[in-house]
Every structure is written in structure tokens, then in C-alpha cells.
Amino acid sequence: MSGPARRRPLSLRVRRARGGHEDRSRLDDVVWKSLDLGKPDNSDWARGISILEQRLRGRFAEVVDFLVAEDEKHAPKDRRFGFAILTIDCLLVETLEAFRQGLTDTRRKSEPLCKSFLSQRPAFKPFFPGDLPTRFYREFRCGIVHNAQVFGTGLVWSVGPLLKLDGDRITVNRTAFHEALMQELADYLNELRDPANTDLRDKFRTKMDFVAKGMFLP
């Protein structure tokens, strides 16, 4: 009777996984640079948009989908991936808004990007009137990303409305937040597929050209 199968060291598995993603990223960058996007009806537009979609879904959104599905196996009080889910989604919020605005240098712009997205995008705007975008950014986004906790009296939950305000306490349903974000991602990609949206496409090209260079700003 044979013994248990030996697993490769974690470090080796991580290096191999990272190598695969890096190889795909370099390939995507090469493909992007070769695209002819001069004409709005060129089929290369579909390929270019697909590169962005694969990056955002494959690297981030599908990870969150997995975490949500795993957490759903447990009762709400026993779910534990809320902070990780919201951290990744906050990254996507700022990334999507930077693409919409065509921003390349996003240093010191996390707050305006996050607040603009939450206060203007249709799937989020009804839940974030007044100063709630600012509070979410400071209490949830910055609290979790920089301190691994929510500041103030905020609560990350997995049932109920996307955002609930009870007195001074904000409760964010991270599952509903993610679902709304996926709707916004789908809407953005569909807008890019419409040749009539020339301004949005120009900003997308500006951002993707910068990303494809693979360089940090000085």
C-alpha cells in the first residue's frame, strides 16, 4: 500500500502559479501593443476589451466569487472572508474608476476615485448619498486595507441590503457589494463595446497603453 502523495513545497507551487500569470500578462501586453484600434469598428477592439476583462475577472473577481461561495456554506455568523472580499473589491472599485477617467498617475487619488465611483455609478449611488462615500472610504476601505479592521462602529456582514445605516453605524453587505460591482464591471465592458462611446474608449486606451508599458511612474 503506497503512502500519501507528496505535495510540492508551497513556495514552488506559488512560484509556478506566479510564473504562469506573469507569462500571460506579458503575452497580453504584447497583443495589446499590436492591436489596430484606429477604426471604431475594427475587430481588434473586441480583443483589447477581452484583455481587460480577463485580467480583472481572472485575477480578482473570480477569487472573490470563490470566497463568497465558500462562505455561503456556513451560517452568516460563522462566515469569515468578509474583509478579504471587501479588500479586493475596493481595489476593483478604484481600478474601474481610473479606467473610466483614463488616469495613469493615480498616486494620492484613491479617495476621490473611490468616492466618485460610489456616488456616481448606478448600482451604488442609491446606497451612498451625502457623506457616506467619504465614510466608507475612511472607515472601511482605509480601515481594512491599512489596519486590517473597520474603523468606527462599522460592520461587514453578508446578508441584508448593500448598505444599512442604523444611527451612526454603517453595515455593509459585502456579498451585495460584490454583486453590484460585477454589474458595474459588466456595464463598463458593454459600454466599451459600443463604437459610439468614443470618449470612454479614448480613456480606456490611455490607461491600457500605460498598463502595457509595465513601468512605474517616477
PyMOL commands that set and color helices and strands:
alter all, ss='L'
color gray80, all
select helices_A, chain A and resi 10-34+44-71+76-78+82-101+110-120+125-127+132-147+174-193+198-213
alter helices_A, ss='H'
color red, helices_A
select strands_A, chain A and resi 155-157+163-166+169-173
alter strands_A, ss='S'
color yellow, strands_A
deselect
rebuild
show_as cartoon
